[in-house]
């Protein structure tokens, strides 16, 4: 599915807002033209699809779930270098942050 450049009406409908409200949720829809509001999520899901989902045939949803959890926990967070993190892994950045918190 190609990226959507505008807010589809389905995401701004009164029915959806009402349902979200009844569940105690708030819609995450930025103003028109604010493409960066979901940039981190878009980047993550792009990597997940390109590095795992489109390269794998999952026999069941359970297999897909296990593979995705393993991808996130074992590869994405611990081995994959992220340019936005100075070519470190999220686990390395988290450990550095923990050390700073303890030192403070």
N, C-alpha and C positions, 0 to 999 in steps of 0.2 A: 504494500500500500504506500503510495507516494506521500511525502510530508504535506500537511495542510498548512497553507500560508495564512489562513484567517480562522476566526472562531466559528466553527460550525454551529448552526442553530441548535442541534441536539444537545450541545454542552451548555447552552445558555437558556434552555427552555424553562418555563415556570414549573413544569412537571418534575424535571430533574432537580431543580433547586429545592422544591418541596420535599422530595425523597431524601436528598442529602441532609436537609434540615431535620427531618424526622429521625435520621440516624445519628444526629449530632456531628455531622461532617460539614466541611466548608469546601466549595469548589476551588480548584487551583487553576484559574483562568486569568492570565495577565491581560493587560490592555492591548488593543489591536496594534500590531507592529512591534511588540516587545518579544522578539524571538529568543532572547537569552534567558527568559525566566525558567525554562525547562531544559536548558543546555546540558546540565550535568546528567539528568535522567536520559535525555536523548543520546548522549555519548555512551552511557552505560549500556542501554538497550541495543544500540548499534553494535557495540563490541560483542555483547552476548550473542546476538544474531549472527554476526559475521564469523566469530571465533568458535561457536558451538552449534547453535540451532540449525543453521543452514547447511552444516557439514555432517549432521547426524540424523539417522532415522530412528525414532523412538518407537518401540513396539507398544508401549502403553504410556498413559499419563504419569503413572508412578515412576517409570524409568526416566521420563523427561524431568520430573521433579527432582529425583536423586541426582541426575546429571547436572542440572542447573545449580543445585545447592553445592555440589562438589566443585563446579566451575567457579562459583563465587568465593567459597571458603578456601579452596586449595590453590586456585590459579589467580583469579582476578585480584584478590586481596593480599596474597602472599608471594606471588612470583612475577606477575605482570607489572612492568615498569610503566608509570604514568607520567607523561610529559608535564602535565599540570601540577605534579608533585615533585618537580625537579628530578625526574627519572628515578624515583623511588617507588616502592610499593606502598599501598595504603597501610599495611601492617608496620612498615618501617616508620612512616610518618606518625602513626598512632603511638608507637613505642617512644619515639622522640618527644612527643607531646606529653606522654605520661612522665617521662624523666624530668621535663621542665616543670610540670606540676608538682612533682615531689621535691624538686630543688627550691621551689618558691616558698 
